[in-house]
Amino acid sequence: MAYELKTKETENSVIEFIESVESDRKREDAYRLLDIFTETSGYPAKMWGPSIIGYGSYHYKYASGHEGDAPLVGFSPRKGKISLYFATGDTERVLRDFGKHTTGKACVYINKLADIDVDVLKALITQSIKFLQETYPND
């Protein structure tokens, strides 16, 4: 049975999604993140699945044969915390100066934008895009 990816690029409105965020502070942070990610990545914001705002894309294929498309970087203003999506690479060194955050398997979690260093965020965005484009060059 083929595995169907849930997180695909959609035509849904990024602005409508941000406007649906209940918390005023999270909604304000989402608009600031929208500007930071768009300006830093050079890609337009697109919805990936129902709740991830992603930038650019790359195609991956693992040794297992599993393959798919994913955004180069992205974020999601979730109810609990804001999720920031970056590639692996050498993010640990950069995250030392990032500010208050926690990490998960594939993302970094923050409570609010004021807790982090925006310049470090921009470096993470740039580093992630470079890492993924080198790791998964377009054929």
C-alpha angles and dihedrals in degrees: 000000000000118000112238116213114229095198107070130147110267137187092238117131116262090203093051089050092050090046088055091060106111101209114078092210093049091048091051090048090049091055091049090048089049089058095043095048094043094048095042099042097040089221128112118249116257131179115248110196116329099312116019122094105207137185126212120337143237135197117233131191122187127206087252088065093250110137140167148132128277138171117267090229135349150149142221127204095218125183095256105031139347111262118214117196120212135156120257109248116114099330095134093072092049093044091062088078096035100096131231109357145124127218133226133186095284106006150041120239126212131176096214140350092248088067094065141060107251092204089058089048089054090049090051091050092050093044093049094051092048092047094049095044090052094044096045107027116186111260 
